[in-house]
Amino acid sequence: MAAQGLQFTEIVGDVFTRDPHDSMATCVSNEFKMSKSLAKQFKDTFKGVDELKAQNKSTGEVAVLYRNGTYIYHLITKERVFHRPSTDTLRSCLVAMRDHCRQNNVTSLAMPRIGCGLDRLNWSEVSEIIKDVFKNTGMTIKIYRL
């Protein structure tokens, strides 16, 4: 992966219509309930809740599934489903995901506006954190919004 720049694009559309070569990311609680919104779609599409739990990750880390040649990143931004994440925890998750991407030659990520649906974080702040964490990685990040 080239260690320069970042291509950050926002796309109006469903994240599940992504290029099939793009890895994906979503935010979850450490309980992995994933019963609402996009997290439920991730669970229904990719399964693997037991596989995620078996990784014994903590809040601020990332649990990963490998499906159809791509990685599915589950950013554990909060302990319990009814908690709200902090931008610090989100940043820690993003750093862990970036490091995994580097180690596994992932060059393109597709994700929704993470942390900004049910978790109610501010998108302008979240997008700046993403850009900061992934600057100089040479990656392509595609943000999908409906």
Backbone torsions as a table, in degrees:
resi	resn	phi	psi	omega
1	MET	NA	129.4	178.8
2	ALA	-66.3	136.2	-177.2
3	ALA	-95.8	58.7	176.8
4	GLN	-152.0	143.6	174.4
5	GLY	63.5	-179.7	176.8
6	LEU	-156.1	129.7	173.1
7	GLN	-100.4	111.8	-175.9
8	PHE	-116.8	116.9	-175.6
9	THR	-129.6	137.7	172.6
10	GLU	-104.0	133.1	-175.3
11	ILE	-125.1	131.6	173.0
12	VAL	-82.2	115.6	-178.6
13	GLY	160.0	179.3	-178.0
14	ASP	-87.5	127.2	-179.0
15	VAL	-58.5	-25.1	-179.7
16	PHE	-76.8	-3.6	174.4
17	THR	-97.2	13.7	-177.6
18	ARG	-59.3	166.4	170.1
19	ASP	-60.1	131.4	-176.5
20	PRO	-64.2	-10.5	177.1
21	HIS	-88.1	-11.4	-179.8
22	ASP	-79.0	133.0	168.9
23	SER	-73.2	165.4	-175.0
24	MET	-130.2	161.7	177.9
25	ALA	-143.2	148.0	173.4
26	THR	-148.9	161.8	176.8
27	CYS	-97.6	143.1	179.4
28	VAL	-143.5	166.6	170.4
29	SER	-90.3	166.0	179.7
30	ASN	-70.5	-7.6	175.8
31	GLU	-82.6	-19.3	-177.4
32	PHE	55.6	37.1	178.0
33	LYS	-68.8	-44.8	174.5
34	MET	46.5	54.4	-173.4
35	SER	-105.2	-2.9	-178.3
36	LYS	-136.7	157.9	168.4
37	SER	58.4	-148.0	-177.2
38	LEU	-64.7	-33.0	179.2
39	ALA	-58.7	-38.5	177.4
40	LYS	-64.0	-40.6	177.7
41	GLN	-62.8	-40.2	176.8
42	PHE	-61.1	-45.9	-179.5
43	LYS	-62.9	-45.7	-178.2
44	ASP	-66.2	-34.8	-177.3
45	THR	-79.8	-45.3	-170.8
46	PHE	-105.5	-9.7	-179.4
47	LYS	54.6	-151.3	170.2
48	GLY	79.7	21.2	179.9
49	VAL	-59.3	-43.4	178.3
50	ASP	-63.4	-37.5	177.2
51	GLU	-62.8	-40.4	178.3
52	LEU	-66.6	-47.0	-179.5
53	LYS	-61.6	-36.8	-177.8
54	ALA	-65.4	-16.5	178.7
55	GLN	-76.2	-11.5	176.2
56	ASN	51.0	45.2	178.7
57	LYS	-85.8	157.9	-179.2
58	SER	-111.5	169.5	174.9
59	THR	-57.2	134.1	-176.9
60	GLY	95.4	-1.4	178.6
61	GLU	-114.1	-178.9	-179.2
62	VAL	-128.8	133.0	173.6
63	ALA	-102.9	144.3	-169.2
64	VAL	-130.8	135.6	169.4
65	LEU	-109.8	151.2	174.6
66	TYR	-116.9	116.0	-176.4
67	ARG	-135.4	129.3	173.8
68	ASN	49.9	41.1	176.3
69	GLY	81.4	6.4	178.2
70	THR	-131.4	160.3	177.8
71	TYR	-96.2	141.5	176.4
72	ILE	-115.5	107.7	-174.7
73	TYR	-91.3	130.6	176.6
74	HIS	-113.9	102.3	-178.0
75	LEU	-80.5	114.9	-176.5
76	ILE	-86.9	90.3	-172.1
77	THR	-91.8	-8.6	-179.1
78	LYS	-155.8	158.4	-176.7
79	GLU	-75.1	-49.6	-175.6
80	ARG	-118.8	153.6	-175.1
81	VAL	-60.5	-30.8	-177.4
82	PHE	-88.9	-2.6	175.9
83	HIS	-77.9	165.2	172.5
84	ARG	-109.4	139.5	179.2
85	PRO	-77.1	162.1	172.4
86	SER	-107.2	160.6	176.5
87	THR	-67.5	-27.5	177.0
88	ASP	-65.4	-43.9	178.7
89	THR	-66.1	-40.8	177.7
90	LEU	-60.7	-44.4	179.1
91	ARG	-59.5	-44.0	178.6
92	SER	-59.0	-42.6	177.8
93	CYS	-63.0	-43.3	-179.1
94	LEU	-64.5	-38.9	176.9
95	VAL	-63.0	-44.0	178.6
96	ALA	-62.2	-40.7	178.5
97	MET	-66.7	-43.7	177.9
98	ARG	-57.1	-45.5	-179.1
99	ASP	-63.1	-40.8	177.1
100	HIS	-64.2	-41.8	178.1
101	CYS	-58.5	-46.3	179.5
102	ARG	-60.4	-45.3	-176.9
103	GLN	-68.1	-22.4	-174.6
104	ASN	-117.8	16.5	175.8
105	ASN	56.5	35.8	174.5
106	VAL	-81.1	125.7	-177.5
107	THR	-114.4	-11.2	-177.2
108	SER	-141.7	128.9	-179.4
109	LEU	-122.8	139.6	172.6
110	ALA	-118.4	135.0	178.7
111	MET	-155.5	156.8	171.9
112	PRO	-75.3	-176.4	173.6
113	ARG	-72.1	82.0	-172.0
114	ILE	-57.2	138.5	176.9
115	GLY	76.2	1.6	-172.4
116	CYS	-112.8	1.3	175.6
117	GLY	-88.9	-107.8	-179.9
118	LEU	-63.4	-26.2	-178.4
119	ASP	-80.0	-15.4	170.5
120	ARG	60.9	30.3	171.2
121	LEU	-76.4	162.0	-178.1
122	ASN	-84.9	122.1	-175.0
123	TRP	-61.2	-39.9	-178.5
124	SER	-62.0	-36.5	177.2
125	GLU	-71.7	-44.4	-180.0
126	VAL	-62.2	-43.6	-178.4
127	SER	-63.7	-36.0	177.0
128	GLU	-66.8	-37.1	177.2
129	ILE	-64.5	-44.7	178.7
130	ILE	-58.9	-48.2	-179.0
131	LYS	-61.9	-38.3	179.8
132	ASP	-67.7	-46.4	-177.6
133	VAL	-65.0	-38.0	-174.5
134	PHE	-98.8	4.0	178.6
135	LYS	-59.5	148.3	177.9
136	ASN	61.0	23.8	177.0
137	THR	-99.3	-17.1	-175.3
138	GLY	75.7	9.9	-176.8
139	MET	-84.2	162.0	170.8
140	THR	-109.8	125.4	176.6
141	ILE	-120.5	123.5	-179.6
142	LYS	-111.7	119.4	179.5
143	ILE	-101.8	122.5	-179.9
144	TYR	-101.6	137.9	174.9
145	ARG	-141.0	145.8	-179.7
146	LEU	-86.4	NA	NA
